[in-house]
Amino acid sequence: MYPRIAERISAAVDAAFDRQLEFTAELIREPSLRAEEAGAQELLYRAMEARGLEMDRWEIDSEELRSHVGYGPSTVSYENSVNVVGTYKPRTTAGRSLILNGHVDVVPAGPEGTWSRSPWDAQIVDGWMYGRGSGDMKAGLAANIFALDAVRAAGLAPTAEIIVQSVVEEECTGNGSLAALLRGYTADAVIIPEPEENMLVRANVGVLWFKVRVEGEPTHPREMTAGFNAIDAAYTVMSNLRELEERWNRHRTSHRYFEDLEHPINFNFGTIIGGDWPSSVPAWCEIDVRVAIYPGMTADQAWHELQQCLDSTGLPLTATKTGFYSEGYVLEEGSEAETVLAGAHREAFGEDLQSFTTPGYLDGRVFTLYGDTPTLVYGPVSEAIHGFDERVDIESVRRITKAIALFIAEWCGVEEATAG
């Protein structure tokens, strides 16, 4: 890329950065919890429409989605669960197309009194923007939009189609990005600016969600030994699952890019509830579980092993899929898209691009596994995502936005906007 073009783009990011932060804060003030994303999606729709993008929005549910191998069984209605997509159509088509993807859904804030400030206020303190979703990933959603803005504000017109996506369901199923793929949105590369410490994700785990229900036999506590305590039995279930977790972790040396991670496979018991009365032996107990799996293991293979583990307890129980049913993936080294991103990162940060492996879920698996598209998950420094006082580093957001804008210019190509 010509240095003068890079300078123009970088200056355009700086010139609009205060507005970018204001827009990010506005997004954070929309508490887009699961099935409550409508307000934030409307905000994003209006923002993209005002920029002249070709707009599309739709409820994600479909028979095609539910029959896809990458579908995660949902436990909520998808009425009003809407994806928003804005497409930039070039005047001249000469470069490579691009998807800028991000998810608008956020996880619950937990007890808000434990935050040092409201999770929905988006205050900036000492160079950090606070709030639920600030890092994961509303700063990234805004960066996608403002990166494209910067290229155009620099007097340049991209010469390839650019598809800006705001999807739902990333935090629980991945069905939002899958629905966008099935709607026909494809490109030559994808960028997803998740909170990834200014680095590129090389590989990440797949994830399964399921609920285990243990059945008990209620009695009065005075004759407790005649009953069967479902809550006590649930601890046996958790213990057996922990043994499987450790067994899978011992195999990490057999899985490329996971060899040096101390504990890449994590089983999380996210909720537990059971019983009906303090003076009754509990007749039931339910545990919600999140399980990670290595790339290369299918969700069906993992589910089979999990069922065997649960059956080995000999307890009266059932297991039901409740969300993620996804494989992990590896971003193979050496793609042209990665090379272009490395150059854009070097220009924005003054240092070489680093990559790493994460034991978390990412929507990159949708485009990599089912769209055969190089997917660059690359985003700003954040802290306490899914925790109290979630926050994103402001200067990191600025530089990530510059890197995405520079990637757009190099990957998609640009011409002077006044030409022709």
N, C-alpha and C positions, 0 to 999 in steps of 0.2 A: 504494500500500500504506500502511496506517495505520502511523505511526511506532512505535507501541507494539508492533505485531506484528513489525516489523523488529528492534526491540530484543530481543524475546524470542527470536527465531531466532538473532540474532548471539550472544547470551549462551549459548544452547544449544551453538553450535559451540565457543565458548571452553571451556565446561565439559567437553566430551568430547574436547578436542583432544589431550591426552596419550594417551588411548586410541586416537585416530586414528593418531597417530605410531607407537604400539606395533604396531598392526595393519599399517600400511604396512611397518614393519621386518620383521614376520613374513612378509609377502608377498615382500619382497626376499630373505629367507633361503631361499626356494624358488626354485632356479635354473630358471626356466621357459623354457628354451631350446626351439627348435623340436622338436616331437614329444616333449617332456619337460615338458609343462605340467600334467600330471595332479595333482601335489601342490598347486600353487597353485590350480588350479581346484577341488579338493576343499575347500581352505581357504575359498575364496569361496562355494562352495555352502553350507557349514555356517554361514557368517556370515549369508548372506541368509535361509537357512531359519530360523535362530534369531530373526530379526526378523519372522517370520510371513509372509514373502512366498510367493507361489505359485511353486513351483520347477519348472524344466525343465532337462534337459541331454541332449545327443545328440551322436553322432559326426557331423561336418559333411558327410561325403561323401554325394553323391546324384547320380543321373542328371540331375535338374533343375539342380543346381549346375554339373555339368560341361558342360552344353549352353547355359549362360547366356552372353550376350555379355560380361559382366563377369568371367567366370571366369579365373583365372590358372593355367595348367598346373602341376601339382605334380610334384615329383620324389621325394616321400616318401609312405609309406603314411599314410592318415588313420585307421588303427586307433588308438584312444585319443586322437585329436585331438578334444576335446570342448568345445563351447560351454556356458556356464552362464548361465541367465537366471532372475531372480527378479522377479515382478510384484506390485506393490502394487495391490490391488483396493479402490476407494473405497466407503465406506458410502453416500455421496451422489454422484451424477455430475452435475456442473454446470460444470466447467472443461474445459481442453484437455489432451489426453494428451501424454505425454513419454517419450522413450527416453533413458536415461543410459547411454552406451556407452563401453567401454574395452577395450583389448587387454591380455592377460596375457603374451603371448610377448615375449621379449627377444632381443637379438642376442648373439653370443658375446662373452665378456669379453676375448679376446686373451690374450697372455702375462700371467698374473696377477702375476708378479713385478714388472711394470712399474707396477702400481697402488701407491699409497702405503699402501693397506690392502686387505684382502680385498674383492673385489667383491660378496661375499655377506654381509657383516657388518652393513651398514646403520647404521654409526656416525653420530652427530650431532656435528659439529665446527664451531664458530663460526657457528651458524645454518644450516648445510647438512646435509642427510641424504645420505650417500654410498651408492653401491652400484649394480650393474647393474640397470637398470629403475627406479631411484628416480624419475627424471624421466619416462622413456619406458617405461611410463606408470603405474607402480604407485601413485604418489602420487595420480594422477588417478582410478584405480579406487577407491581408498579414499575420496577426496573425494566421489565419487558416492554411496557408501553412507552416509557420515557426514553428508552434506548432507540426505538424506532423513531420517536419524535426528534431525537437529536440528529439522526442522519438527515432527516428531512429539513430540520431547522438550519442545518449547515449548508443548505442549498443544493442537496443531493437527492436523487431519486433512485431507490433500489431497483435493480433490473431483474427481479425474480419475485414470485409470489411469497408473501410472508403471512403466516396464519397465527394470530394471537389468540390463545385459548385460556379461558378461566373455567376450570372444571370442579365438580363436586366429588365427594366420596373417596378422596385420596387417603384420608385418615382411617378408613374402615374397610374398604373393599377394593379400591382401584377401579371401580366400575365407571367413573366419570371419564377418565382418559380412554378407557376401552371403548366406551360409547362414542367418543369423538373419532377414534380410529375406524370404528364400524360405520360411522356416518360418511366416511370417505375422505377424511382429512389426512392426507399423507404429504410427505415432503422429502427432500434429500438429506435433511438433518433436523435434529430437535435439540433445543436448549431448554433446560428446566432449572431455574435459579433457586433451588432449595438452599437452606442454610448449611453450607458445606465448607466453611472456614477458608474461603478463597481458593479452594482446591477442586479438582475434578474427581468424581467418584469412578473408581475403576471396577468395582464389583460390589454387589450388596445381596443380602439374603432374601429369600422368599419368606412369606408369612402365612400362617393359618390361624384363624380364630374359630373357637368352638366352645360350646357350653356342655359341661358334665353335670348331670343330675343324678344324685345318689338317693335311693329310696330307703326309708327307715321304717321302723315299727314303733308307733307311739304307745307309751304307757305312762302311768303316774311315776314320778321319781322314787316313790317309796318302794316300788318294785322294778327299779330301773334295769336290773339284769334280765328281766323277762322281755324287755324291748330291744330295739336296735337303733342306736343313735347315728343318724345320717351325718351329722356334723362331725362327730368323731371319725366316722368312716371316710369322710372327705379328706382328712389328713393322710390316710393311707393312699388315696388316689394321688394327692400332691407329691407324696414321697416317691411313689413309683414313677411319676412323670419326671421328677428331679433325677432319678437314676438314668432314665433315657436321655435326658438333657446332657448329663455328664458323659454318657457313652458317645453321643454324637460329637461333643466337644473334643473327645480324645481322637477323633478321626480328622481333625482339622488339617493335619499335615498332608492329607491326601487330597485336599481341595485347594486349587490354585488361588493365590492371593489371600487365603485365609490362614496360611501356615503360621504367621507371626502374631496373629491376634490371640490374646490371652484367653478369651471366652467369647467366641463369635456367635455361638448358639445360645440364645436366652429364651427360657420359658417364663412367661409372666402370668401370675394369677392376679388378674385385674380386678375382679369383684368376687365376693363370696356372700351368699345369703342363704338362710335356712331356718326352719322351725317356725312354730306358730305361737308358742306360749312358754314363758320361763319355767313353768312347772309341768311341762309335758316333754317327754323324750322326743326329740325332733323327728318328724316323719319324712323330712326331705332336706336336701341341701344342694345348692347349685353353685358351680364355680365357672367363671368365664376365664378362658385361657388364651393366651397369645403365644404361638410357637414359631421359632425361626428355623429355616432349613437352608442348606447350601444350594448354590446354583448347580444345576445338573440333576438334582432330585426333583421329581415331579410332585405336585401337590397330592396326587393319588398315591404315590409311593409313601409319602410321609404320613398320609391319613391311615394307610394300612398298618404301618408300624405303630402309630399312636393307638389304633384300635387294639392291636395285640397287647400293648402295654396296659391299657385299661382292662382288657379281658383277664389279664393275669392277676388282677386283684381279687377275682372271684366275687366281687360285690354286685349287688343289684343296681345297675346304673345304665344310663344311656348317654351318648355323646351326639351333639347336633352341631352342624356347621352354622356359624353365625356371622361370617364376614369374609375377611381375606381368605382366599384359596389360591395363592399365587406362588409362582416359582421365582427364584432369584435370577440374576443375570450377571454377565461379565461384559464390560466394554472392551473389546479387543483393541490392543495397541496398534498404532500405525495408521489410523484412518486419516483421510485428508481433513475431515472436520476437526479432529483433535489437533492436527498441525496448525490449522487456521486459528483455533482457539488459543493455542500456546502462543502464537504471535500476538494476538490481541491482548492476552493477559500480560505478556512482557511489556507491551506498549503502555498498558494502564497501570501496572504495578511496579515496573522496573525490575522484575525478577522472573525466574523461570517458573512455569506452571508445575505444580506438584499434584500427584494423584494419591488416592488412598482407598481402602476398603472399609465399608460400613456395615455393622450388624443391624441396620435399620431397613425398613421398606421404602422403596421409591417407585414412582410411576414410570420411571425409565424402562422397567421391564416390559411394559405394554408395547412401546414402540420398538424395542430391541427384539423381543421374542416374536411378536405377532405382526410387526410392520417391517422387520428387517432393515431398520433405520438406525444409523449411529446417533446415540442419544447422550448428550453432554449434560450431566447433572453437576451444576457448578454455581455456587452462590456465596452470599456474604457471611461474615463472622457473626454468630449469634450465641447467646447463652440462655440456659434455662428453658429451652423449648420443651413444651409439655409440662413445665414446672411453674413454680411461683416466680413472679417478676421476670417473665420472658422478655428478652431485649435483643436488639440488633444494632450492630456497630455502624454509625452513620457514615464514617469515612470509607468503610468497607463497601457499603451500598453504593456510594459515589463511584468507586473504582470498578465495581462489578458492572454497574450500568455502562461505564465507558467501554469495558471489555466486550459487553454484549453488542453495543453499538458498533464498535470496530469490527467485530465478527460479522455483523450484518453487512457492512460495507465490503468486506473482503469476500465473504462467502456468496452473497447474493449479487455482488457487483453494484456499481453505482454509475450514474451519469449526472451531469449538471442538470438541475431541475428546469433551467430555462432553455435547455437545448430542444430543438425540434418544434 
